Amino acid sequence: MTVSQQKLLSVIRDRVDQIDESDRVPGYRRDLLETLAQIVVLEKEHLEAKTQIQKKINDQAQALGTILHKAGWEPS
């Protein structure tokens, strides 16, 4: 992982830690951080191999949405 990726993940982690989880499902920050970290990895792969990044990111977002829905969270 490059320094810029480490910095990016550090900033993401700091911002996610600031999210108020009280109106969300338990574990929301953890699931969000995992999803965002995976998207960073997908973006790196895309830059190196020109993968189909849009579909992969959509898949990650859909998976997070499914986790949140199964946990009982609904957007207001």
C-alpha positions as CSV (number, residue, x, y, z in Angstrom):
1,M,0.0,0.0,0.0
2,T,1.4,3.4,-1.0
3,V,1.8,6.3,1.4
4,S,-1.0,8.1,-0.3
5,Q,-3.3,5.1,0.1
6,Q,-2.3,4.9,3.8
7,K,-3.1,8.6,4.3
8,L,-6.4,8.2,2.5
9,L,-7.4,5.3,4.6
10,S,-6.3,7.2,7.7
11,V,-8.5,10.2,6.8
12,I,-11.4,7.9,6.0
13,R,-11.0,6.1,9.3
14,D,-10.9,9.4,11.2
15,R,-14.1,10.6,9.4
16,V,-16.0,7.4,9.9
17,D,-15.1,7.4,13.6
18,Q,-16.8,10.8,13.8
19,I,-20.1,9.4,12.5
20,D,-22.9,9.3,15.1
21,E,-24.1,5.7,15.1
22,S,-27.0,6.3,17.4
23,D,-29.6,6.6,14.6
24,R,-28.0,3.8,12.6
25,V,-27.6,0.1,13.1
26,P,-24.9,-1.3,15.5
27,G,-21.7,-1.9,13.6
28,Y,-22.5,0.8,10.9
29,R,-19.1,2.5,11.2
30,R,-17.3,-0.9,11.0
31,D,-19.3,-1.9,7.9
32,L,-18.9,1.5,6.3
33,L,-15.1,1.5,6.9
34,E,-14.7,-2.0,5.5
35,T,-16.7,-1.0,2.4
36,L,-14.8,2.2,1.8
37,A,-11.4,0.4,2.3
38,Q,-12.5,-2.2,-0.3
39,I,-13.4,0.6,-2.7
40,V,-9.9,2.1,-2.3
41,V,-8.5,-1.3,-3.1
42,L,-10.8,-1.6,-6.2
43,E,-9.7,1.8,-7.4
44,K,-6.0,0.8,-7.1
45,E,-6.7,-2.3,-9.1
46,H,-8.6,-0.2,-11.6
47,L,-5.6,2.1,-12.1
48,E,-3.3,-0.8,-12.6
49,A,-5.4,-3.1,-14.8
50,K,-8.4,-1.0,-16.0
51,T,-11.0,-3.2,-14.3
52,Q,-14.7,-2.6,-14.5
53,I,-14.6,-0.3,-11.6
54,Q,-18.2,1.1,-11.8
55,K,-19.8,-2.3,-11.5
56,K,-17.5,-3.4,-8.7
57,I,-18.2,-0.2,-6.7
58,N,-21.9,-0.6,-7.3
59,D,-21.6,-4.2,-6.0
60,Q,-19.9,-2.9,-2.8
61,A,-22.5,-0.2,-2.3
62,Q,-25.3,-2.8,-2.8
63,A,-23.7,-5.2,-0.4
64,L,-23.5,-2.5,2.3
65,G,-27.1,-1.6,1.6
66,T,-28.1,-5.2,2.1
67,I,-26.2,-5.4,5.4
68,L,-27.9,-2.3,6.7
69,H,-31.4,-3.4,5.5
70,K,-31.0,-6.8,7.2
71,A,-30.0,-5.0,10.4
72,G,-33.2,-3.0,10.2
73,W,-32.0,0.4,9.1
74,E,-34.1,2.4,6.7
75,P,-33.1,5.8,5.3
76,S,-35.3,8.6,6.6
